[in-house]
């Protein structure tokens, strides 16, 4: 009989509790503050799962931080001081301070954007190639080895290459300062050659 009486009492209390919880004026339990009843320094896997790995244990060290509904006394005092200082400022002064702060932020953002643009443009200038390697190689080959240069003289220079003579018009290294002076109308006689460049006989004027 004592067990049945206890069971009946527990059943009645559970029914009453269910009615209270199902009542529309009862707030949701998820909005209520949790009161820790058991603290353990051991690792709790369930707490790890619920907190996504942020809280490994539910001990006396982490409970005051995680279940606190008010900030620290020092922080609360600082907030009160800030609220008091803000209440003393007139709306016009507050508006001026807001505009000044916005202007400072805008200038700072503009400077940061300018620095970023300059750094990007500087990087592009460093990476951009300002010459054509093919043209450079062709110019070096032409200056050093005469590659690609024509042997023909420009018309109207007053000198023509004598045909039929060996080595006519040839450019030999070491004889660049010797100029060939052909004789127009001269008999086809053997003329002295110097380093492969035909030389006109000294003291013989050209015949007409």
C-alpha positions, 0 to 999 in steps of 0.5 A: 500500500505504501508503494501504491500511495507513493506511485499515485502521488508521483503520478499526480505530480507528473500530471500537474507538471505536464499541465503547467508545461503545456499551458500557453502562459508557461515560457519555453524552457529553452529560454530559462537560465540553467543552474548547474547542479553537478560540476566535474573536471572530467571531459564530457563528450555530450557537452563537447558535442553540444558546444561544437568542441568549444567547452570540453569540461563543465567545471567550476572554472568555466561555469561563471563565464558561460552562465554569467548573465551580467558582465564583469563588475569592472566592465559594468562600471566602464559601461555606466561611465560611458553612458553618463558621459554620453548623456552629458553631450548635447545632440548638436555636439554629438552630431558634430562628433559623428561627422568628424569621426565619419570624415576621419574614417573616410580619409583613412579608407581613401588612403588605404585604397590609394595605397592598395592601388599604388601597390597594384600598379607598381606590381603591374609596372614591374611585371610589364615587359618594356622591350621586345627581346627579338628586336633587341637580339636583332639589333645586337646581331646587326651591330656586332656581326653585321647580320641582316645589313645590306651591301648595296650603297644608296643611290646618288652617293657619287660612287658605284661598285666596279663590276667584274673586280674580285672582292668588290663591295665586300666589307672586311673587318679591319678595313672599315676606314678604307673607302673604295674609289672606283674609276669610271671608264678605266681600262680593265687592268689589275688594280692593287688589292688591300685586305680584300678591298679594291684600291684605286691607283694613286696619282691616276685621275679618272678618264673621261 
